[in-house]
Amino acid sequence: MRTAMIRPRSLSRFSALEGMMRSFSPFERLALYVFTLLLGVSTLALLAGANSAVSVTIPSQGGAIVEGELGPARFINPLIPMSQADSDIAALVYSGLTRSLPDGSIISDLASSYEISDDGTSYTFTIREGSTFHDGTPVTSADVLFTVQQAQNPDIKSIHRADWEGVSVSTPDERTVIFKLPRAYAPFIQNTTMGILPKHLWASVTPEEFPFSPINMHPIGTGRTR
């Protein structure tokens, strides 16, 4: 009995609504449709705004970033980069005793630790045990000494020559490097971010051949690129 009583009421309501729609002019129907659409869009916008207000975006883990460079890279060498592309790629391929973080702070890289004398004129670095070049050759203090000597050589025309002027280097053992400065210079630690060359590959390259060596295009370093 209740079902029989509800159906006529529902039908009568729909009939009344249908009759009302028929009484509307075409313009009034169009206006109704437009306002109905606007109401729906506004409701969705309000719901989206409320969702954003109470939601927190959490970055997902993993993924990959691809960085491009303009111009060719021909001198992938930390001592003689000729372009921004050269410098950027050399910084990835070669590691220094230390490295610089985005905030400007310096942390150890190839070095496991370092000490600065009280008078600020002596820096002692210990090369990290197990450090190797990409070809598997161990990194030793001889590689560091060789790299600094090349940077100091005026015939090489290194961009780092001024940074190492007057600095003497000694290597008590294969893992220890000591830099002696003529006077205290606090920013010197930044100079130790210079990439280290593999002596076993570069020792036979003369200063005249240095910028033209094929190794510049097929670099062997210690950076985390492989």
BELQUI-V822376 format. One record per backbone hydrogen bond with DSSP energy under -1.0 kcal/mol. NH is the residue of the N-H (numbers start at 1). CO is the residue of the C=O. E is the energy in kcal/mol with one decimal. If there is no record, write none. Layout:
# BELQUI-V822376
<<NH	CO	E> <NH	CO	E>>
This chain:
# BELQUI-V822376
<<5	1	-1.3> <6	2	-1.8> <7	3	-1.9> <10	6	-2.3> <11	7	-2.7> <12	8	-2.4> <13	9	-2.0> <14	10	-2.1> <15	11	-2.4> <16	12	-2.2> <17	13	-2.3> <18	14	-2.7> <19	15	-2.5> <20	16	-2.2> <21	17	-2.3> <22	18	-2.0> <23	19	-1.3> <29	25	-2.4> <30	26	-2.2> <31	27	-2.4> <32	28	-2.2> <33	29	-2.5> <34	30	-2.5> <35	31	-2.7> <36	32	-2.3> <37	33	-2.3> <38	34	-2.7> <39	35	-2.3> <40	36	-2.1> <41	37	-2.6> <42	38	-2.7> <43	39	-2.2> <44	40	-2.1> <45	41	-2.4> <46	42	-2.5> <47	43	-2.3> <48	44	-2.5> <49	45	-2.6> <50	46	-2.3> <51	47	-2.1> <52	48	-2.4> <53	49	-1.9> <54	50	-1.3> <76	216	-1.2> <77	75	-2.3> <87	83	-2.3> <88	84	-2.7> <89	85	-2.3> <90	86	-2.6> <91	87	-2.0> <93	89	-2.3> <94	90	-2.9> <97	192	-1.1> <98	192	-1.8> <99	107	-2.6> <101	105	-2.9> <104	101	-2.6> <107	99	-2.4> <109	97	-2.8> <110	96	-2.2> <111	97	-1.9> <112	126	-2.9> <113	126	-1.1> <115	124	-2.4> <117	122	-2.7> <120	117	-1.6> <123	179	-2.4> <124	115	-2.8> <125	177	-3.2> <126	113	-2.4> <127	175	-3.2> <128	110	-3.9> <131	128	-1.6> <133	137	-3.0> <134	221	-2.2> <136	133	-2.3> <139	131	-2.6> <141	174	-2.3> <144	140	-1.2> <145	141	-2.6> <146	142	-2.5> <147	143	-2.3> <148	144	-2.3> <149	145	-2.3> <150	146	-2.1> <151	147	-2.1> <152	148	-2.0> <153	149	-1.1> <156	153	-1.3> <159	79	-2.2> <161	158	-1.2> <164	160	-1.1> <167	164	-1.8> <168	180	-2.2> <170	178	-2.2> <177	125	-2.4> <178	170	-2.7> <179	123	-2.9> <180	168	-2.7> <181	121	-3.2> <188	185	-2.1> <189	186	-1.1> <190	187	-1.7> <191	188	-1.9> <193	190	-1.5> <194	191	-1.6> <196	95	-2.4> <201	198	-1.4> <202	198	-1.7> <203	199	-2.6> <205	202	-1.9> <210	206	-1.4> <212	209	-1.2> <216	213	-1.8> <217	214	-1.3> <218	214	-1.0> <223	93	-3.7> <225	223	-1.9>>
